[in-house]
């Protein structure tokens, strides 16, 4: 088993950035917005296996497509044992039109086989173990850990990476660097919710191009780094 990653040393965050105020605003504002589909599913049923599979399906795929693809697949099989017995083309057909659905079908079948053969059909909670699975990166592994098990972790996708840098809260080049930096400076109470907040915010307000700064209640706290034009 891979060695566990050592916890990063805590660094002093920028005292000029009001992270507690920002997160309080986001907690209130995002109640009015639709949550990411994997989060919705996890709230209905805390099942690490479903979090794992639905997140694998969700990569580069719209939430509504992920929701329907997951529903069709779980109607056929909802355990690692049952899913590994499905033919790969049947998995692919169930999750179509998710992006890269054929590759994802191969990865899903391979992951289910690993779970059955090596883990007693239990999804591991360790990030460094999960990321050895085909098709599973740190984003997916962190979601399994946080949404599936309720354990500490910071899931960083493109929205979290973009918005945290746009605020000026971090200065990083990749989502992996952002995760590392947030682990150093982000107060622990925000580790799990930051992904839900910023995914919803990025989809509805803080868009990659021309964000809605004129109606953003965070505008006074945001340094707008990299924003050339806004609405």
N, C-alpha and C positions, 0 to 999 in steps of 0.2 A: 504494500500500500504506500502511495507517495507520502512523503513527510508533510506535515501540516505547515502551512505558511505562518511564519511568526507574525504576531500582531505588530502593526507599525507603531513607531513611537509617536505619541501625541505632540502636535505642534500647536503653537498659539495661533488661532485664526485672526484674520484682519478685524480689529476691534471696531473699525468704522462701518462694517457691514452688519446690519441688524438682523441676523439670521432668525432670532426668535420672533421678531415682528413679522418677517416675511413668511415664515412657516405658519404663523397664526392666521395671516390673511389667506394663504393658500388653503388651509384647512377649512375655512369658512366658504371661500369662493368655489372650491371644487366640489362641494356638496351639490351644487346646482348642475354639475357637468357629469356626463356618463363616465363611469370608471372603465379602465381597461378590461377587456373581456376575461382575461385569465384571473384577474382580481375578483370579478363578479362570480366566477365559477368557484373560486377558492372560498369565498364568503358563504356560499350555499353549502359546500361540502369540502372540508379541509382534507384533501386527498393528494398526497405528494405525487402519486402516479399520474393523476389527471393534470396537475399543475405542470409536470414534466412534459407530458405528451402534447398538451394544448399549447404550451410555450414553444415547443419545437415546431408545431404547425404554424404558429403566429409570425415567425420570422419573415420579414418582407411581405406581410400579408395583412390586409385590412381586418379590423376587428370583427366586422359582420361576417366576413368569409371564414375567419377562424372559428367563430361561434357555431356556424352551420356545419363546417367540416368536422369539428369536434363532436357535435351531436350525432352526425352520421356514423362516425367511427366508433363511438362508445355504444351505439345501438348494435353494432356487430360484435364488439368485444370491449370489456372495461377492466380487464386484469392483464398483467403481463403474460400469464399462462395462455389465456385465450387469444391475446393479440399476436403472440409469436406464432400461433398456429394458422393465422390468416395468410393467404397467399399475398405476396408483395403487391401484385397488381390490384388486388381487392382493396388493400389499404390505400393505394394511390387513387383509385376510383372514388373511394369514400371521402378523401380530403381534397380532391380537385374542386375548385380551381386555386387552391393555395399556391403561392409562389414556390417553384421548384418542387412540385408535389411528388414527382418520381424519386428524386433524391431523398426527400423527407420520408417517403414510405420505406425506402431501404434503411434509413437510419432508425426509424421507429421499430422496425422488425428486429434490427440488430441490437438495439437497446433492450428490447423486451427479452431477447434471448440471453443477454448478459445478466439481466436482473434475475431471471429464473435459474440460470446455471451457476452464478457466482454470488448472488446476494439473497437467496431464499425468497425471491420475488418482492423484496422490500427495497424501495428507492433509498439510496444512501443520502445522508444529510450533509456530508463533507464536500465542500466545493472542489477541492483538489481531486477527489475521486470522481465526482460527477463530470468534470471537464475532461476525463479520459474517455468518456462515452462518445461515439460518433454523433456528430451534429449538435453537441452540447457545448456551449461556450460559457463564459462567466456570467453573462446576463441570465441565461436559463438556469444555471446552477444557483445563482443568488435568489431567483424567484422560487425555486424549489425549497430552498432553505428558509426563506422568509414567509412565503405564502403557504407552503406545504407543511412546514414544521413550526412556524412562529419563532424561529431562531434569529439572532442578529445577523444582518447582512445588508449590503447596499447594492441594489440592482441599478446599474448604469446602462441606459440605452442612449440612442442618439438625442432624445429630448433632454434627458438629465445632463448629458455631456454639454450640449449646446447652451442650455439655459444657465447652468452654473457658471460657464465661462462668460456668457453674455452679461450676467450680473457683475462679474468681476470677483466672485467668491473664490473661484479657482482659476488657475492659468495653466491649462494642460492641452496636449495635442491629440490625445486619444481617449476613448471611453475607459480603457484600462488604467491610464494615468489618472483620470478623474476619480475612478473608484478608489485608488490608492490614496489620493489627496483627501477625498471626503472621509475616508476612514481615519485620517489624521486630525481633521478639524471639525467635522460635523458632530454636533451633540448626539449622543447615543439614542435619545428619544425620537430622533428623526430618521434614523437609518432605514427602517422599514417603510414608513409612509412617503419618503421623498420621491420614490419612483412613481407611485400612483398620482401624487400631486403634479409632478412635472410632465408626466405623459399626458394627463388630461389638459394641463395648461398649454403644453406644446401643440396639442392637436386643435385647441380651440382659440387660443389667444396669442401665445408667443411662437408664431409660425417661423419656420426656417428663413423664409424670405418675406419681407414686408410685414413684420409683426404688428399687432393692433396696439401699439403703444399709447394711443390717444384714449383708450378705454381700459387700460391696464392699471389696476390699483397698486401695482408694484413699481410703477414708472419712476417714482421719486427715489426708490432704493436701487434702481438698476442703472448700471453704467453704460448699457447699450453697446457693449464692445462687439465690433463686427457688424453692427447694424448700419447699412448704407441708406436705407429708406424704410419708412414705417407708415402705418395708417393711423 
